[in-house]
Amino acid sequence: MIYKNFYSEVGKLLYALAKADGNITDVEIKAIHKLVLEDLVPLEDSTDEFGTDSAFYVEMEFDYLNENLYDPDVAFNSFIDYVEEHYTAFDDKLKQAVYRVAETLINSFHETNIQDHRIILKLKEILLDKADVSIETL
């Protein structure tokens, strides 16, 4: 698995969650930055040709989608397609990290909505499908 592509897809997932209510707030942007620094960078050893930790591609992708007013449903479906295409490359640790980051993002903003919950439920379904990871573990 090419981690740069993986983290770009995680950026799409987080964009879809942040944009689910039609609005991306400064609180959500700051939460994403904090999640990348505290949760994803420590897990990732790979870098690009410039020495940038691959986990920062989450923020790069998120910013690009936000600046271009990308459709959040298309972004979410892209992430789901990526997971399904590369499912065997997702170990339990990676699945848990993705789910934890997504859940932390929606919990960072006090007003979660039905769209956020729909995305989280679909994410849980996709990550648990054919997995040894239980819901309680996530």
C-alpha positions, 0 to 999 in steps of 0.5 A, a space after each residue: 500500500 502506498 501510504 501517501 495515497 492512504 492518508 489522502 483518502 483519510 483526508 477525504 474521510 475527515 473532509 466528508 465528516 467535517 462537511 456533513 452539515 454543510 459547514 466546516 468550522 475552525 474548531 474542526 480544522 484545528 481538531 484535524 490538525 491536532 489529530 494528524 500531529 498526535 494520532 497519525 504522525 507517531 504511527 507513520 514512518 514513511 515519508 515522501 521525496 521531500 521528507 514529509 511524513 506521509 500522515 500530513 497528506 491528510 491535511 493536504 487533501 482536506 485543505 484541497 477539498 475544502 478550498 475547492 468545495 468538493 462534494 462530501 459524498 464523493 469524498 466519502 465514497 472515494 475513501 470507502 472504495 479505497 478501503 474495499 480495494 486495499 482491504 487486506 492491507 488494513 491491519 487491526 491497528 490501522 482500522 482502529 486508528 482510522 475509526 478513532 480519528 473519525 470518531 474524535 473529529 465528530 466528537 470535537 464539535 458539539 453539534 453532531 448530526 444525522 449525517 455524521 452518524 450515518 458516515 460513522 456507522 458506514 465506516 464501522 461496517 466497512 472496517 469491521 467487514 471480514 475483520 477480527 476486530 470487534 465493535 468493542 475494540 473500536 
